[in-house]
Amino acid sequence: MSTQLTAPVDLAVIIVNYNTSGLLRDCLNSVFASTGNLDLAVCVVDNASPDDSVAMVRAEFPRVHLIANAENVGYPAANNQGLRDFGFAAQDAPAARLPRYALLLNPDTVLPATALAEMCAFMDAHPRAGVSGPKLVRLDGSLDKACRRSFPTPETSLWHLLGLDRLFPRSRRFARYNLSFLDPDAVTRVDAVVGAFMLVRREAIEQAGLLDETFFMYGEDLDWAKRITDCGWEVWYNPQVTVLHIKEAASRHSYRARVAFYRALTIFYEKHYQATTPFYLDWLIRGGVRFFGGLDLLVRRLRGQYRAVTRTQG
């Protein structure tokens, strides 16, 4: 392993960064301020940031193993670099030398001091949990709805694209996309949690493999959760831990990021559901994604919500 771990650690933290130097500094400070009996190692993978992210990490966080990419390879590919760096997916890596858990963490998160220890303890207490995530809140204190989700089945995606989940947020049928009918403070088994804070068990990674690099950004966390649950593991939402998520710090103004979102919907559908979908429904789903996606992009362009960003990650 290029991180040269001298002894096994409990937790490997992988942070993929693009152009968010200030937020990355705050995130790393919160990680290293963690309390509890937990051994951890941190890897930052920088996707060719034009700001001073790389220099900042080298100067201020010598404990961090830094991978500085020459180009933006995308979110799943960069996370896989970090996972491989810790020995995951290496055929000759003995399990006893691998971290017990891997954490995918966004640089626009700030952790309370006990978050990492509490989340690992939660996984220890739930041996069938392959994945878990905390309650994520935005700067205004509102819930980040993506922190607990259902898989975007054709039906669930249709209700979301039609906006029925927003019209009927308490409906167990129409609001499955973000599970808005659930109590946000109840520990719940769910289909997926968001990659902004995605804690994954070593054995689940060994069985399911690494993230699918067909995705550029968005959808890869859902796909990973789907493959992990298909291997028989569980996914849990644990709101007993709350983490601040500033969210989309590098991509909120990116046209490419929004295109990637709709592309991810299509990739996920084709990979997991197309083979069992009748041809007429398949046509409707594909047409719906193109229509509603195109309409969304057009409206956002007309509103002037996009600036000239050609490469993004967030």
PyMOL commands that set and color helices and strands:
alter all, ss='L'
color gray80, all
select helices_A, chain A and resi 21-32+53-60+75-85+95-97+115-125+145-147+154-161+164-167+202-208+220-230+255-272+274-276+279-302
alter helices_A, ss='H'
color red, helices_A
select strands_A, chain A and resi 11-17+40-46+65-68+101-105+109-110+129-137+188-190+197-201+234-245
alter strands_A, ss='S'
color yellow, strands_A
deselect
rebuild
show_as cartoon
